[in-house]
Amino acid sequence: MERNRFGANSAYLLVCLGLLGALLLSLLAAVSFGTVSIPLGQVYEVILEELRALLPGGTAPTGSSVHDVVWLIRLPRLILAVGVGMGLSVCGAVMQAIVKNPLADPYVLGVSSGAYLGASLAMLLGFGGLLGGSAMGMLGCAGALLVSLGVMALANLGGRSNAVKLLLAGTALSAVCSGFSNFFIFFLNDDHAASAVVQWSMGSLAAADWGSNAVIVAVAVLGTLFFWSQYRNLNLMLLGDDCAVTLGTDLHRWRLIYLTVAAVMVGFAVYKAGLIGFVGLLIPHVVRMLFGTDHKKLIPISALLGAIFLVWADVLCRVILPGNELPIGVLTALVGAPVFVYLMARKKYGFGGGD
């Protein structure tokens, strides 16, 4: 038994190290792809120049078109893809445990509809003049957080919340937010603003910059580490509240804490990248099929695999249509939906305590 446990842990660590190495190689390779192809040698020269500039006595690199493309455009958006992919994948796994529903994702509890409502208000009511170019992202993030808090408050009416009440509350508030968003778009009758809101809702990494990337990646990493440390409670959630109580754990308080942390992670992702669906649904399912339902393995592997997935999704968005960029939310849906259907049809697996 001890030998089997050691072998399983060794395989798990090798998988994590392999995915971490694959992520680093993906970042280094993906920088060279785009509308203009840049040789890998020049890409690495730019990166090394920037790293040398950080050392004591280092000089700032000379600006050039290749430097600007690599360091100011492509690499920031790839780092943003890492943070967003990591955050959405981990939140997807957590949301599925919280509501005990394998079809849940970070937006199932009304987060996407709240973000869409906030972005609609920012654009249609002219908050851009007050908040600047980040108005849609900021109010979209605020909308996601407020709706998540509303879901928790609504689920606690008439008694303590549980997985079913949270799911129903999320569905109800999602419908309300979508209705208000469509009402404002129709009532104000501003074609330009409506087009901008729809474009934002499709998701994009083009607005990435180093300053905001540091915050978003930090939130994603810290959130991932937090949920990784909570794997025992997440495993208990799959078994149900009754089983957890018999084991001496009350999941009600933890469920609210996890929802709040997940809402913050999704809110920061929405702020800079808009709505990118299907990542939080697809990635945890793939990991469960390969490594089981134990959140001790599920959380870190989902984080790494989600980051790799979104990095290459961004590359495809930049190269699939010559001279144009496909919204990344459209691509994740087009790629993720068929793959998800194929995986579900090909192999059945247990979700928590049942099939």
CORJO-V184695 format. One record per residue. N is the residue number from 1. RES is the residue in three letters. SS is DSSP state (2 for helix, 1 for strand, 0 for the rest). OMEGA is omega in whole degrees, -180 to 180 (999 if undefined). NEAR is the number of other ideal C-beta (glycine too) atoms within 10 Angstrom. Layout:
{{N:RES:SS:OMEGA:NEAR} {N:RES:SS:OMEGA:NEAR}}
This chain:
{{1:MET:0:179:5} {2:GLU:2:179:6} {3:ARG:2:179:7} {4:ASN:2:180:8} {5:ARG:2:179:9} {6:PHE:2:179:10} {7:GLY:2:179:10} {8:ALA:2:179:13} {9:ASN:2:179:12} {10:SER:2:178:10} {11:ALA:2:179:12} {12:TYR:2:178:16} {13:LEU:2:178:10} {14:LEU:2:178:10} {15:VAL:2:180:18} {16:CYS:2:178:15} {17:LEU:2:178:11} {18:GLY:2:178:11} {19:LEU:2:177:18} {20:LEU:2:176:14} {21:GLY:2:178:11} {22:ALA:2:178:15} {23:LEU:2:179:19} {24:LEU:2:178:11} {25:LEU:2:178:11} {26:SER:2:178:20} {27:LEU:2:-179:18} {28:LEU:2:-179:15} {29:ALA:2:-174:14} {30:ALA:2:-179:21} {31:VAL:0:-176:23} {32:SER:0:-178:18} {33:PHE:0:177:17} {34:GLY:0:178:18} {35:THR:0:176:12} {36:VAL:0:180:10} {37:SER:0:-179:8} {38:ILE:0:179:17} {39:PRO:0:-178:10} {40:LEU:2:179:11} {41:GLY:2:179:8} {42:GLN:2:178:15} {43:VAL:2:-178:21} {44:TYR:2:176:14} {45:GLU:2:179:15} {46:VAL:2:-179:21} {47:ILE:2:179:18} {48:LEU:2:177:11} {49:GLU:2:180:18} {50:GLU:2:179:16} {51:LEU:2:178:11} {52:ARG:2:180:12} {53:ALA:2:179:12} {54:LEU:2:-179:7} {55:LEU:0:177:8} {56:PRO:0:-179:4} {57:GLY:0:180:6} {58:GLY:0:179:12} {59:THR:0:180:9} {60:ALA:0:-179:8} {61:PRO:0:178:17} {62:THR:0:-179:7} {63:GLY:0:177:10} {64:SER:0:-179:13} {65:SER:2:178:9} {66:VAL:2:178:15} {67:HIS:2:-178:17} {68:ASP:2:-180:12} {69:VAL:2:-176:19} {70:VAL:2:-169:24} {71:TRP:2:-175:20} {72:LEU:2:-177:14} {73:ILE:2:-171:15} {74:ARG:2:-177:24} {75:LEU:2:177:22} {76:PRO:2:-178:20} {77:ARG:2:176:26} {78:LEU:2:176:24} {79:ILE:2:175:21} {80:LEU:2:177:27} {81:ALA:2:178:30} {82:VAL:2:-179:25} {83:GLY:2:-179:27} {84:VAL:2:180:32} {85:GLY:2:178:32} {86:MET:2:-177:31} {87:GLY:2:-178:33} {88:LEU:2:-179:35} {89:SER:2:180:34} {90:VAL:2:179:32} {91:CYS:2:176:34} {92:GLY:2:178:27} {93:ALA:2:-179:31} {94:VAL:2:179:30} {95:MET:2:180:28} {96:GLN:2:177:28} {97:ALA:2:-177:31} {98:ILE:2:-178:26} {99:VAL:0:180:23} {100:LYS:0:-178:21} {101:ASN:0:-177:16} {102:PRO:0:179:18} {103:LEU:0:180:12} {104:ALA:0:174:25} {105:ASP:0:-175:25} {106:PRO:0:-176:32} {107:TYR:0:-174:27} {108:VAL:0:-178:23} {109:LEU:0:175:31} {110:GLY:0:-177:28} {111:VAL:2:-178:32} {112:SER:2:-180:25} {113:SER:2:176:25} {114:GLY:2:177:34} {115:ALA:2:179:33} {116:TYR:2:177:28} {117:LEU:2:179:28} {118:GLY:2:179:29} {119:ALA:2:179:30} {120:SER:2:179:30} {121:LEU:2:-180:21} {122:ALA:2:-176:26} {123:MET:2:-173:26} {124:LEU:2:-178:19} {125:LEU:0:172:15} {126:GLY:0:177:13} {127:PHE:0:180:17} {128:GLY:2:179:15} {129:GLY:2:-179:7} {130:LEU:2:-174:9} {131:LEU:2:179:13} {132:GLY:2:-175:9} {133:GLY:2:-180:9} {134:SER:2:-175:16} {135:ALA:2:-178:20} {136:MET:2:179:27} {137:GLY:2:-178:24} {138:MET:2:180:19} {139:LEU:2:174:23} {140:GLY:2:176:31} {141:CYS:2:179:24} {142:ALA:2:178:20} {143:GLY:2:179:27} {144:ALA:2:-179:32} {145:LEU:2:-178:21} {146:LEU:2:179:20} {147:VAL:2:177:28} {148:SER:2:176:24} {149:LEU:2:177:14} {150:GLY:2:177:19} {151:VAL:2:180:28} {152:MET:2:180:20} {153:ALA:2:-179:13} {154:LEU:2:-179:18} {155:ALA:2:-179:25} {156:ASN:0:177:16} {157:LEU:0:178:9} {158:GLY:0:-179:8} {159:GLY:0:-176:8} {160:ARG:0:-178:13} {161:SER:0:172:22} {162:ASN:0:-174:17} {163:ALA:2:-177:20} {164:VAL:2:-179:12} {165:LYS:2:177:19} {166:LEU:2:-180:26} {167:LEU:2:179:21} {168:LEU:2:178:14} {169:ALA:2:178:22} {170:GLY:2:178:28} {171:THR:2:-179:15} {172:ALA:2:-179:15} {173:LEU:2:176:23} {174:SER:2:179:22} {175:ALA:2:180:12} {176:VAL:2:-179:16} {177:CYS:2:179:25} {178:SER:2:178:17} {179:GLY:2:178:12} {180:PHE:2:179:15} {181:SER:2:-180:23} {182:ASN:2:178:14} {183:PHE:2:180:11} {184:PHE:2:180:19} {185:ILE:2:-180:18} {186:PHE:2:-174:9} {187:PHE:2:-178:9} {188:LEU:2:172:14} {189:ASN:0:178:9} {190:ASP:0:-175:16} {191:ASP:2:-179:8} {192:HIS:2:-180:8} {193:ALA:2:179:19} {194:ALA:2:178:18} {195:SER:2:179:11} {196:ALA:2:180:18} {197:VAL:2:179:22} {198:VAL:2:179:14} {199:GLN:2:179:14} {200:TRP:2:-178:25} {201:SER:2:178:21} {202:MET:0:178:17} {203:GLY:0:178:24} {204:SER:0:176:22} {205:LEU:0:-173:25} {206:ALA:0:-177:16} {207:ALA:0:-176:18} {208:ALA:0:173:25} {209:ASP:0:-173:14} {210:TRP:2:-178:12} {211:GLY:2:-180:8} {212:SER:2:179:18} {213:ASN:2:-179:21} {214:ALA:2:-179:12} {215:VAL:2:-176:13} {216:ILE:2:179:23} {217:VAL:2:178:19} {218:ALA:2:178:12} {219:VAL:2:-179:19} {220:ALA:2:-179:26} {221:VAL:2:-180:16} {222:LEU:2:177:13} {223:GLY:2:178:23} {224:THR:2:179:24} {225:LEU:2:178:14} {226:PHE:2:-179:16} {227:PHE:2:177:26} {228:TRP:2:179:17} {229:SER:2:-178:11} {230:GLN:0:-173:21} {231:TYR:2:-179:17} {232:ARG:2:178:12} {233:ASN:2:179:18} {234:LEU:2:176:25} {235:ASN:2:178:18} {236:LEU:2:180:21} {237:MET:2:178:25} {238:LEU:2:180:22} {239:LEU:2:178:16} {240:GLY:0:-176:16} {241:ASP:2:-178:18} {242:ASP:2:179:8} {243:CYS:2:-179:14} {244:ALA:2:180:19} {245:VAL:2:178:13} {246:THR:2:178:9} {247:LEU:0:175:10} {248:GLY:0:-180:6} {249:THR:0:176:15} {250:ASP:0:-173:11} {251:LEU:2:-175:23} {252:HIS:2:-178:14} {253:ARG:2:-179:10} {254:TRP:2:179:17} {255:ARG:2:179:23} {256:LEU:2:179:19} {257:ILE:2:-178:13} {258:TYR:2:178:22} {259:LEU:2:180:25} {260:THR:2:179:14} {261:VAL:2:179:19} {262:ALA:2:179:26} {263:ALA:2:177:26} {264:VAL:2:-180:19} {265:MET:2:179:27} {266:VAL:2:180:31} {267:GLY:2:178:27} {268:PHE:2:177:25} {269:ALA:2:179:31} {270:VAL:2:-177:34} {271:TYR:2:-174:23} {272:LYS:2:-172:23} {273:ALA:2:-177:29} {274:GLY:0:-177:26} {275:LEU:0:177:25} {276:ILE:0:-175:30} {277:GLY:0:171:21} {278:PHE:0:179:22} {279:VAL:2:-179:32} {280:GLY:2:177:30} {281:LEU:2:-174:25} {282:LEU:2:-172:25} {283:ILE:2:179:30} {284:PRO:2:179:30} {285:HIS:2:179:22} {286:VAL:2:-178:18} {287:VAL:2:179:24} {288:ARG:2:-180:23} {289:MET:2:-176:15} {290:LEU:2:-171:13} {291:PHE:2:178:17} {292:GLY:0:-172:14} {293:THR:0:-180:22} {294:ASP:0:-177:15} {295:HIS:2:175:25} {296:LYS:2:176:18} {297:LYS:2:-174:22} {298:LEU:2:-175:27} {299:ILE:2:-177:26} {300:PRO:2:-180:23} {301:ILE:2:177:23} {302:SER:2:-180:31} {303:ALA:2:-178:30} {304:LEU:2:-179:25} {305:LEU:2:177:24} {306:GLY:2:177:31} {307:ALA:2:179:31} {308:ILE:2:-179:25} {309:PHE:2:-176:23} {310:LEU:2:175:29} {311:VAL:2:-178:23} {312:TRP:2:173:17} {313:ALA:2:177:22} {314:ASP:2:177:29} {315:VAL:2:179:20} {316:LEU:2:179:16} {317:CYS:2:-177:24} {318:ARG:2:-174:19} {319:VAL:2:-173:14} {320:ILE:0:177:11} {321:LEU:0:-179:11} {322:PRO:0:178:6} {323:GLY:0:-179:5} {324:ASN:0:-180:9} {325:GLU:0:178:16} {326:LEU:0:176:17} {327:PRO:0:-172:21} {328:ILE:2:176:27} {329:GLY:2:177:22} {330:VAL:2:-178:14} {331:LEU:2:-179:20} {332:THR:2:177:24} {333:ALA:2:-179:18} {334:LEU:2:179:13} {335:VAL:2:-173:16} {336:GLY:2:-176:19} {337:ALA:2:179:14} {338:PRO:2:179:10} {339:VAL:2:180:14} {340:PHE:2:178:16} {341:VAL:2:179:10} {342:TYR:2:-180:10} {343:LEU:2:180:15} {344:MET:2:-179:13} {345:ALA:2:-173:8} {346:ARG:2:-174:8} {347:LYS:0:176:9} {348:LYS:0:-180:9} {349:TYR:0:-179:14} {350:GLY:0:175:12} {351:PHE:1:-177:17} {352:GLY:0:-176:18} {353:GLY:0:-178:12} {354:GLY:1:-179:9} {355:ASP:0:999:7}}
